[in-house]
């Protein structure tokens, strides 16, 4: 029979408690590492999502730049016609001004003619 202060029994109890402590420490460290690993996986997913979004934005920007280039080319093609339209508009304005002037002149002549007829 062992005595209450049996060194063998104390050593076995200490070993059992040490085993429990090491198991708990191991579980804790494993949980911490798993948490860190999950954080890295989340960061990787976020980076992948960001990369995909930037790729989409790059594609959209390239399409937009291509469309702008096409519109600029069309504008350059239309530019001589636009200048011609401006010139025609100026000439039409001059004709309109002349028509108003002729109309005003004819009204004055008509008025003078009526005055002469009355006499």
C-alpha positions as CSV (number, residue, x, y, z in Angstrom):
1,X,0.0,0.0,0.0
2,X,1.2,3.5,-0.7
3,X,1.4,6.2,1.8
4,X,-0.2,9.6,1.2
5,X,3.1,11.2,0.5
6,X,4.3,8.4,-1.8
7,X,6.7,10.0,-4.3
8,X,5.6,7.6,-7.1
9,X,1.9,8.6,-6.7
10,X,2.8,12.3,-6.6
11,X,4.9,11.8,-9.8
12,X,2.0,10.0,-11.5
13,X,-0.5,12.7,-10.6
14,X,2.0,15.4,-11.7
15,X,2.5,13.5,-15.0
16,X,-1.3,13.2,-15.5
17,X,-1.8,16.9,-14.9
18,X,1.1,17.7,-17.2
19,X,-0.4,15.6,-19.9
20,X,-3.8,17.4,-19.5
21,X,-2.0,20.7,-19.5
22,X,0.0,19.8,-22.7
23,X,-3.2,18.5,-24.4
24,X,-5.1,21.7,-23.5
25,X,-2.1,23.9,-24.6
26,X,-2.0,21.9,-27.9
27,X,-5.7,22.3,-28.4
28,X,-5.4,26.1,-27.8
29,X,-2.5,26.5,-30.1
30,X,-4.2,24.4,-32.8
31,X,-7.3,26.6,-32.4
32,X,-5.2,29.8,-32.7
33,X,-3.5,28.4,-35.8
34,X,-6.8,27.4,-37.3
35,X,-8.2,30.9,-36.7
36,X,-5.1,32.4,-38.3
37,X,-5.5,30.0,-41.3
38,X,-9.2,31.0,-41.6
39,X,-8.1,34.7,-41.6
40,X,-5.6,34.0,-44.4
41,X,-8.3,32.1,-46.4
42,X,-10.7,35.0,-46.0
43,X,-8.0,37.5,-47.1
44,X,-7.2,35.3,-50.1
45,X,-10.9,35.3,-51.0
46,X,-11.1,39.0,-50.6
47,X,-8.0,39.5,-52.8
48,X,-9.5,37.2,-55.4
49,X,-12.8,39.1,-55.4
50,X,-10.9,42.4,-55.7
51,X,-8.8,41.1,-58.5
52,X,-11.9,39.9,-60.4
53,X,-13.5,43.3,-59.8
54,X,-10.5,45.1,-61.2
55,X,-10.4,42.8,-64.2
56,X,-14.1,43.7,-64.9
57,X,-13.3,47.4,-64.4
58,X,-10.3,47.1,-66.8
59,X,-12.5,45.4,-69.4
60,X,-15.2,48.1,-69.1
61,X,-12.6,50.8,-69.2
62,X,-11.0,49.3,-72.4
63,X,-14.4,49.1,-74.0
64,X,-15.2,52.7,-73.0
65,X,-11.8,53.9,-74.4
66,X,-12.5,52.0,-77.7
67,X,-15.9,53.6,-77.9
68,X,-14.5,57.1,-77.2
69,X,-11.9,56.5,-79.9
70,X,-14.6,55.5,-82.4
71,X,-16.7,58.5,-81.5
72,X,-13.7,60.8,-82.0
73,X,-13.0,59.2,-85.4
74,X,-16.7,59.8,-86.4
75,X,-16.5,63.4,-85.1
76,X,-13.3,64.0,-87.2
77,X,-15.2,62.5,-90.2
78,X,-18.2,64.8,-89.6
79,X,-16.1,67.9,-88.8
80,X,-16.0,69.2,-92.5
81,X,-19.8,68.7,-92.7
82,X,-20.3,70.6,-89.4
83,X,-18.2,73.5,-90.7
84,X,-20.3,73.5,-93.9
85,X,-23.5,73.5,-91.8
86,X,-22.1,76.5,-89.9
87,X,-21.3,78.3,-93.1
88,X,-24.8,77.6,-94.5
89,X,-26.4,78.7,-91.3
90,X,-24.5,82.1,-91.5
91,X,-25.6,82.5,-95.1
92,X,-29.2,81.6,-94.3
93,X,-29.1,84.2,-91.5
94,X,-27.8,86.8,-93.9
95,X,-30.6,85.9,-96.4
96,X,-33.2,86.1,-93.6
97,X,-31.9,89.5,-92.6
98,X,-32.1,90.7,-96.2
99,X,-35.6,89.3,-96.5
100,X,-36.7,91.3,-93.4
101,X,-35.0,94.4,-94.8
102,X,-36.7,94.0,-98.2
103,X,-40.0,93.4,-96.5
104,X,-39.6,96.5,-94.4
105,X,-38.5,98.5,-97.5
106,X,-41.5,97.2,-99.5
107,X,-43.8,98.2,-96.7
108,X,-42.4,101.7,-96.6
109,X,-42.8,101.9,-100.4
110,X,-46.4,100.6,-100.2
111,X,-47.0,103.2,-97.5
112,X,-45.5,106.0,-99.7
113,X,-47.4,104.7,-102.7
114,X,-50.7,104.9,-100.8
115,X,-49.9,108.4,-99.7
116,X,-49.2,109.4,-103.3
117,X,-52.5,107.9,-104.4
118,X,-54.4,109.9,-101.8
119,X,-53.1,113.1,-103.2
